[in-house]
């Protein structure tokens, strides 16, 4: 494939300043290290107790920047919302990769699933998306959360989305192994398996497997797909886009 290549209230600053801040977010680190018949209705899920210990204020300036973008150039309703941590935040060719869809990028690098839940009123629900593509969980695991807790957070996310957006489809991009965080791979496989099995029982959920694209013949992550042993480079994003594309047909 060829490319041309609410928390605390804030004092409003000029839109140009906030937009510049938003464009610079790509430099934000991926994760802070200081840091039988099955019903088709979403299973009740309680928010993780970890959310009560989460410092949501750390994201306030980034969420506020997105809100300023929405005021100056409101995205269309009924589009496809891409949400999550650094893989989504760094996906600079999103519109180019999916030109037939109205795509919205609201990733914020280093975020956990509970962060997206917390800010849903500000960067999810206003867009009334028909589909949400979520890529999150890797930072959660790397911070020390067990797979079962991250899975509980995912179910809480699904329940909140479906309660407010009953027709929304949620596509979860599975976390893939990386060179830098190879030690997390066993936990990552456990989380992916839980999400994939859950998605099989609910028609409004989809799961995208990524590990087979990333692992080489030696069973280790392919270095040529990463720019820093953690984040995808251009070739990695090309594979990601090709894998996600069929799932956007709803």
C-alpha atoms as a printed R data frame, in Angstrom:
    type eleno elety resid chain resno       x       y      z
1   ATOM     1    CA   UNK     A     1   0.000   0.000  0.000
2   ATOM     2    CA   UNK     A     2   1.391   3.329 -0.966
3   ATOM     3    CA   UNK     A     3   0.912   6.533  0.928
4   ATOM     4    CA   UNK     A     4   1.690  10.088  0.134
5   ATOM     5    CA   UNK     A     5   2.521   9.987  3.129
6   ATOM     6    CA   UNK     A     6 -15.717  17.119 34.242
7   ATOM     7    CA   UNK     A     7 -12.563  17.653 35.745
8   ATOM     8    CA   UNK     A     8 -11.296  21.093 36.757
9   ATOM     9    CA   UNK     A     9 -12.550  24.073 34.821
10  ATOM    10    CA   UNK     A    10  -9.964  25.797 32.651
11  ATOM    11    CA   UNK     A    11  -9.464  29.368 31.545
12  ATOM    12    CA   UNK     A    12 -10.052  29.476 27.796
13  ATOM    13    CA   UNK     A    13  -7.009  30.327 25.718
14  ATOM    14    CA   UNK     A    14  -6.843  31.179 22.024
15  ATOM    15    CA   UNK     A    15  -7.888  28.322 19.742
16  ATOM    16    CA   UNK     A    16  -4.616  28.482 17.852
17  ATOM    17    CA   UNK     A    17  -2.675  27.790 21.040
18  ATOM    18    CA   UNK     A    18  -4.776  24.778 21.918
19  ATOM    19    CA   UNK     A    19  -4.604  23.439 18.390
20  ATOM    20    CA   UNK     A    20  -0.828  23.719 18.459
21  ATOM    21    CA   UNK     A    21  -0.797  21.855 21.751
22  ATOM    22    CA   UNK     A    22  -2.954  19.136 20.222
23  ATOM    23    CA   UNK     A    23  -0.651  18.684 17.262
24  ATOM    24    CA   UNK     A    24   2.254  18.207 19.629
25  ATOM    25    CA   UNK     A    25   0.625  15.371 21.548
26  ATOM    26    CA   UNK     A    26   2.438  12.779 19.485
27  ATOM    27    CA   UNK     A    27   5.449  13.333 21.700
28  ATOM    28    CA   UNK     A    28   3.491  12.225 24.761
29  ATOM    29    CA   UNK     A    29   4.967   8.979 26.127
30  ATOM    30    CA   UNK     A    30   2.955   5.848 25.469
31  ATOM    31    CA   UNK     A    31   2.462   5.065 29.150
32  ATOM    32    CA   UNK     A    32   3.389   6.759 32.341
33  ATOM    33    CA   UNK     A    33   5.574   4.559 34.456
34  ATOM    34    CA   UNK     A    34   4.909   6.661 37.537
35  ATOM    35    CA   UNK     A    35   1.719   5.327 36.565
36  ATOM    36    CA   UNK     A    36 -25.629 -22.013 26.507
37  ATOM    37    CA   UNK     A    37 -27.939 -19.139 25.262
38  ATOM    38    CA   UNK     A    38 -26.244 -15.907 25.899
39  ATOM    39    CA   UNK     A    39 -28.126 -12.671 26.271
40  ATOM    40    CA   UNK     A    40 -27.185 -10.014 23.747
41  ATOM    41    CA   UNK     A    41 -27.626  -7.265 26.326
42  ATOM    42    CA   UNK     A    42 -24.409  -5.934 27.808
43  ATOM    43    CA   UNK     A    43 -23.536  -7.668 31.039
44  ATOM    44    CA   UNK     A    44 -23.671  -5.391 34.071
45  ATOM    45    CA   UNK     A    45 -20.198  -4.239 34.921
46  ATOM    46    CA   UNK     A    46 -18.937  -2.124 37.724
47  ATOM    47    CA   UNK     A    47 -16.204   0.371 37.148
48  ATOM    48    CA   UNK     A    48 -12.875  -0.868 38.378
49  ATOM    49    CA   UNK     A    49 -11.876   0.200 41.850
50  ATOM    50    CA   UNK     A    50  -8.646   1.366 40.233
51  ATOM    51    CA   UNK     A    51 -10.534   4.276 38.688
52  ATOM    52    CA   UNK     A    52 -10.981   5.833 42.124
53  ATOM    53    CA   UNK     A    53  -7.202   6.080 42.414
54  ATOM    54    CA   UNK     A    54  -6.679   7.437 38.902
55  ATOM    55    CA   UNK     A    55  -5.437  10.989 38.409
56  ATOM    56    CA   UNK     A    56  -7.723  12.090 35.590
57  ATOM    57    CA   UNK     A    57  -6.519  15.693 35.873
58  ATOM    58    CA   UNK     A    58  -3.315  14.746 34.045
59  ATOM    59    CA   UNK     A    59  -5.364  14.492 30.824
60  ATOM    60    CA   UNK     A    60  -7.332  17.697 31.255
61  ATOM    61    CA   UNK     A    61  -5.341  19.889 28.868
62  ATOM    62    CA   UNK     A    62  -5.511  17.254 26.137
63  ATOM    63    CA   UNK     A    63  -9.248  16.736 26.495
64  ATOM    64    CA   UNK     A    64  -9.759  20.503 26.557
65  ATOM    65    CA   UNK     A    65  -7.762  20.777 23.324
66  ATOM    66    CA   UNK     A    66 -10.071  18.258 21.664
67  ATOM    67    CA   UNK     A    67 -13.078  20.231 22.884
68  ATOM    68    CA   UNK     A    68 -11.643  23.393 21.357
69  ATOM    69    CA   UNK     A    69 -11.183  21.558 18.063
70  ATOM    70    CA   UNK     A    70 -14.821  20.483 18.271
71  ATOM    71    CA   UNK     A    71 -15.935  24.077 18.773
72  ATOM    72    CA   UNK     A    72 -13.993  25.379 15.786
73  ATOM    73    CA   UNK     A    73 -14.616  22.398 13.499
74  ATOM    74    CA   UNK     A    74 -17.349  20.088 14.812
75  ATOM    75    CA   UNK     A    75 -16.952  16.515 13.527
76  ATOM    76    CA   UNK     A    76 -19.988  14.911 11.877
77  ATOM    77    CA   UNK     A    77 -22.280  12.765 13.964
78  ATOM    78    CA   UNK     A    78 -22.678   9.095 13.177
79  ATOM    79    CA   UNK     A    79 -19.041   8.551 12.248
80  ATOM    80    CA   UNK     A    80 -16.393   6.059 13.314
81  ATOM    81    CA   UNK     A    81 -14.622   7.128 16.490
82  ATOM    82    CA   UNK     A    82 -11.094   5.846 17.084
83  ATOM    83    CA   UNK     A    83 -10.260   5.939 20.765
84  ATOM    84    CA   UNK     A    84  -7.490   4.773 23.058
85  ATOM    85    CA   UNK     A    85  -3.838   5.243 23.817
86  ATOM    86    CA   UNK     A    86  -0.690   5.929 21.790
87  ATOM    87    CA   UNK     A    87  -1.413   3.620 18.845
88  ATOM    88    CA   UNK     A    88  -4.553   5.652 18.121
89  ATOM    89    CA   UNK     A    89  -3.013   9.008 19.018
90  ATOM    90    CA   UNK     A    90  -0.117   8.390 16.630
91  ATOM    91    CA   UNK     A    91  -2.285   7.201 13.735
92  ATOM    92    CA   UNK     A    92  -1.649  10.233 11.542
93  ATOM    93    CA   UNK     A    93  -2.968   8.669  8.322
94  ATOM    94    CA   UNK     A    94  -6.341   7.636  9.743
95  ATOM    95    CA   UNK     A    95  -8.462   9.660  7.300
96  ATOM    96    CA   UNK     A    96  -6.240   8.621  4.398
97  ATOM    97    CA   UNK     A    97  -6.468   4.954  5.355
98  ATOM    98    CA   UNK     A    98 -10.288   4.989  5.533
99  ATOM    99    CA   UNK     A    99 -11.411   7.656  3.046
100 ATOM   100    CA   UNK     A   100 -14.904   6.210  2.653
101 ATOM   101    CA   UNK     A   101 -15.683   6.737  6.345
102 ATOM   102    CA   UNK     A   102 -16.112   9.768  8.577
103 ATOM   103    CA   UNK     A   103 -13.358   8.994 11.075
104 ATOM   104    CA   UNK     A   104 -12.578  10.861 14.284
105 ATOM   105    CA   UNK     A   105  -9.329  10.416 16.217
106 ATOM   106    CA   UNK     A   106  -9.586  11.008 19.944
107 ATOM   107    CA   UNK     A   107  -6.623   9.018 21.199
108 ATOM   108    CA   UNK     A   108  -4.509  10.252 24.086
109 ATOM   109    CA   UNK     A   109  -1.215   8.465 24.578
110 ATOM   110    CA   UNK     A   110  -0.692   6.571 27.807
111 ATOM   111    CA   UNK     A   111  -4.393   6.375 28.633
112 ATOM   112    CA   UNK     A   112  -6.101   3.421 30.279
113 ATOM   113    CA   UNK     A   113  -9.590   2.147 29.535
114 ATOM   114    CA   UNK     A   114 -10.929   3.863 32.659
115 ATOM   115    CA   UNK     A   115  -9.706   7.191 31.269
116 ATOM   116    CA   UNK     A   116 -11.894   6.804 28.194
117 ATOM   117    CA   UNK     A   117 -14.823   5.927 30.444
118 ATOM   118    CA   UNK     A   118 -14.205   8.994 32.575
119 ATOM   119    CA   UNK     A   119 -14.088  11.397 29.617
120 ATOM   120    CA   UNK     A   120 -16.924   9.821 27.632
121 ATOM   121    CA   UNK     A   121 -19.255  12.784 28.157
122 ATOM   122    CA   UNK     A   122 -16.697  15.048 26.510
123 ATOM   123    CA   UNK     A   123 -14.978  13.072 23.747
124 ATOM   124    CA   UNK     A   124 -17.358  10.221 22.899
125 ATOM   125    CA   UNK     A   125 -21.037  10.948 23.400
126 ATOM   126    CA   UNK     A   126 -21.116  14.380 21.686
127 ATOM   127    CA   UNK     A   127 -20.222  12.683 18.366
128 ATOM   128    CA   UNK     A   128 -22.965  10.040 18.585
129 ATOM   129    CA   UNK     A   129 -20.705   7.583 16.727
130 ATOM   130    CA   UNK     A   130 -22.175   4.556 14.983
131 ATOM   131    CA   UNK     A   131 -18.958   2.697 15.760
132 ATOM   132    CA   UNK     A   132 -16.170   2.995 18.306
133 ATOM   133    CA   UNK     A   133 -12.774   1.468 17.539
134 ATOM   134    CA   UNK     A   134 -10.943   1.025 20.832
135 ATOM   135    CA   UNK     A   135  -7.266   0.259 21.199
136 ATOM   136    CA   UNK     A   136  -6.383   0.288 24.895
137 ATOM   137    CA   UNK     A   137  -5.258  -2.117 27.576
138 ATOM   138    CA   UNK     A   138  -1.536  -2.355 26.942
139 ATOM   139    CA   UNK     A   139  -0.714   0.561 29.219
140 ATOM   140    CA   UNK     A   140  -3.112  -0.834 31.805
141 ATOM   141    CA   UNK     A   141  -1.256  -4.143 31.876
142 ATOM   142    CA   UNK     A   142   2.159  -2.503 31.859
143 ATOM   143    CA   UNK     A   143   1.180  -0.425 34.894
144 ATOM   144    CA   UNK     A   144   0.625  -3.640 36.849
145 ATOM   145    CA   UNK     A   145  -3.091  -4.296 36.443
146 ATOM   146    CA   UNK     A   146  -3.913  -8.009 36.011
147 ATOM   147    CA   UNK     A   147  -5.730  -9.077 32.815
148 ATOM   148    CA   UNK     A   148  -8.933  -9.789 34.730
149 ATOM   149    CA   UNK     A   149  -9.092  -6.240 36.040
150 ATOM   150    CA   UNK     A   150  -8.463  -4.728 32.611
151 ATOM   151    CA   UNK     A   151 -11.157  -7.008 31.185
152 ATOM   152    CA   UNK     A   152 -13.568  -5.769 33.872
153 ATOM   153    CA   UNK     A   153 -12.741  -2.211 32.797
154 ATOM   154    CA   UNK     A   154 -13.443  -3.150 29.179
155 ATOM   155    CA   UNK     A   155 -16.851  -4.578 30.118
156 ATOM   156    CA   UNK     A   156 -17.602  -1.411 32.073
157 ATOM   157    CA   UNK     A   157 -16.703   0.602 28.981
158 ATOM   158    CA   UNK     A   158 -19.013  -1.502 26.808
159 ATOM   159    CA   UNK     A   159 -21.874  -1.199 29.289
160 ATOM   160    CA   UNK     A   160 -21.569   2.587 29.474
161 ATOM   161    CA   UNK     A   161 -21.374   2.994 25.710
162 ATOM   162    CA   UNK     A   162 -24.362   0.784 25.023
163 ATOM   163    CA   UNK     A   163 -26.452   2.421 27.739
164 ATOM   164    CA   UNK     A   164 -26.013   5.816 26.085
165 ATOM   165    CA   UNK     A   165 -25.560   4.655 22.470
166 ATOM   166    CA   UNK     A   166 -27.718   1.507 22.199
167 ATOM   167    CA   UNK     A   167 -26.986   0.993 18.500
168 ATOM   168    CA   UNK     A   168 -23.224   1.503 18.639
169 ATOM   169    CA   UNK     A   169 -20.821  -1.209 17.491
170 ATOM   170    CA   UNK     A   170 -17.588  -1.500 19.443
171 ATOM   171    CA   UNK     A   171 -14.469  -2.833 17.735
172 ATOM   172    CA   UNK     A   172 -11.608  -3.766 20.032
173 ATOM   173    CA   UNK     A   173  -8.131  -3.891 18.494
174 ATOM   174    CA   UNK     A   174  -6.221  -6.517 20.416
175 ATOM   175    CA   UNK     A   175  -2.967  -5.478 22.040
176 ATOM   176    CA   UNK     A   176   0.010  -6.915 20.214
177 ATOM   177    CA   UNK     A   177   3.430  -7.902 21.548
178 ATOM   178    CA   UNK     A   178   6.237  -5.375 21.271
179 ATOM   179    CA   UNK     A   179   9.974  -5.574 21.614
180 ATOM   180    CA   UNK     A   180  10.217  -3.189 24.546
181 ATOM   181    CA   UNK     A   181   7.332  -4.694 26.493
182 ATOM   182    CA   UNK     A   182   7.905  -8.320 25.567
183 ATOM   183    CA   UNK     A   183   7.679  -9.274 29.251
184 ATOM   184    CA   UNK     A   184   3.971  -8.304 29.159
185 ATOM   185    CA   UNK     A   185   3.127 -10.739 26.377
186 ATOM   186    CA   UNK     A   186   1.654 -13.520 28.527
187 ATOM   187    CA   UNK     A   187  -0.645 -11.058 30.277
188 ATOM   188    CA   UNK     A   188  -1.548  -9.528 26.932
189 ATOM   189    CA   UNK     A   189  -2.559 -12.900 25.484
190 ATOM   190    CA   UNK     A   190  -4.754 -13.527 28.520
191 ATOM   191    CA   UNK     A   191  -6.529 -10.166 28.119
192 ATOM   192    CA   UNK     A   192  -7.008 -10.628 24.385
193 ATOM   193    CA   UNK     A   193  -8.514 -14.091 24.935
194 ATOM   194    CA   UNK     A   194 -11.023 -12.710 27.452
195 ATOM   195    CA   UNK     A   195 -12.099  -9.879 25.147
196 ATOM   196    CA   UNK     A   196 -12.311 -12.125 22.083
197 ATOM   197    CA   UNK     A   197 -14.477 -14.701 23.864
198 ATOM   198    CA   UNK     A   198 -16.757 -11.965 25.211
199 ATOM   199    CA   UNK     A   199 -17.137 -10.444 21.748
200 ATOM   200    CA   UNK     A   200 -18.218 -13.783 20.264
201 ATOM   201    CA   UNK     A   201 -21.339 -13.747 22.430
202 ATOM   202    CA   UNK     A   202 -22.506 -10.264 21.479
203 ATOM   203    CA   UNK     A   203 -23.246  -9.157 17.905
204 ATOM   204    CA   UNK     A   204 -22.411  -5.521 18.605
205 ATOM   205    CA   UNK     A   205 -18.844  -6.359 19.650
206 ATOM   206    CA   UNK     A   206 -15.944  -7.169 17.337
207 ATOM   207    CA   UNK     A   207 -12.399  -8.248 18.093
208 ATOM   208    CA   UNK     A   208  -9.395  -7.567 15.850
209 ATOM   209    CA   UNK     A   209  -6.415  -9.892 16.290
210 ATOM   210    CA   UNK     A   210  -3.028  -8.262 15.711
211 ATOM   211    CA   UNK     A   211  -0.426 -10.591 17.182
212 ATOM   212    CA   UNK     A   212  -0.159 -12.805 14.095
213 ATOM   213    CA   UNK     A   213   0.823  -9.779 12.016
214 ATOM   214    CA   UNK     A   214   3.472  -8.635 14.448
215 ATOM   215    CA   UNK     A   215   5.193 -11.913 15.316
216 ATOM   216    CA   UNK     A   216   7.880 -13.217 12.979
217 ATOM   217    CA   UNK     A   217   8.866 -16.817 12.174
218 ATOM   218    CA   UNK     A   218  10.971 -16.893 15.345
219 ATOM   219    CA   UNK     A   219   7.924 -16.097 17.476
220 ATOM   220    CA   UNK     A   220   9.231 -12.649 18.414
221 ATOM   221    CA   UNK     A   221   8.013  -9.175 17.370
222 ATOM   222    CA   UNK     A   222   9.263  -8.069 13.960
223 ATOM   223    CA   UNK     A   223  11.677  -5.124 14.446
224 ATOM   224    CA   UNK     A   224  10.886  -3.654 11.027
225 ATOM   225    CA   UNK     A   225   7.358  -2.777 12.184
226 ATOM   226    CA   UNK     A   226   8.404  -0.494 15.054
227 ATOM   227    CA   UNK     A   227   9.967   2.940 15.171
228 ATOM   228    CA   UNK     A   228  11.161   2.664 18.779
229 ATOM   229    CA   UNK     A   229  10.576  -1.000 19.745
230 ATOM   230    CA   UNK     A   230   7.142  -0.028 21.079
231 ATOM   231    CA   UNK     A   231   5.166   2.103 18.596
232 ATOM   232    CA   UNK     A   232   4.348   1.216 15.012
233 ATOM   233    CA   UNK     A   233   6.200   2.840 12.155
234 ATOM   234    CA   UNK     A   234   4.703   3.445  8.715
235 ATOM   235    CA   UNK     A   235   4.852  -0.226  7.747
236 ATOM   236    CA   UNK     A   236   3.256  -1.241 11.037
237 ATOM   237    CA   UNK     A   237   0.375   1.185 10.534
238 ATOM   238    CA   UNK     A   238  -0.160  -0.119  7.013
239 ATOM   239    CA   UNK     A   239  -0.658  -3.628  8.390
240 ATOM   240    CA   UNK     A   240  -2.917  -2.277 11.135
241 ATOM   241    CA   UNK     A   241  -5.086  -0.390  8.637
242 ATOM   242    CA   UNK     A   242  -5.389  -3.427  6.369
243 ATOM   243    CA   UNK     A   243  -6.470  -5.595  9.296
244 ATOM   244    CA   UNK     A   244  -9.000  -3.095 10.699
245 ATOM   245    CA   UNK     A   245 -10.581  -2.088  7.374
246 ATOM   246    CA   UNK     A   246 -12.973  -5.096  6.982
247 ATOM   247    CA   UNK     A   247 -14.323  -4.543 10.485
248 ATOM   248    CA   UNK     A   248 -15.598  -1.053  9.684
249 ATOM   249    CA   UNK     A   249 -18.354  -2.408  7.470
250 ATOM   250    CA   UNK     A   250 -21.402  -2.329  9.688
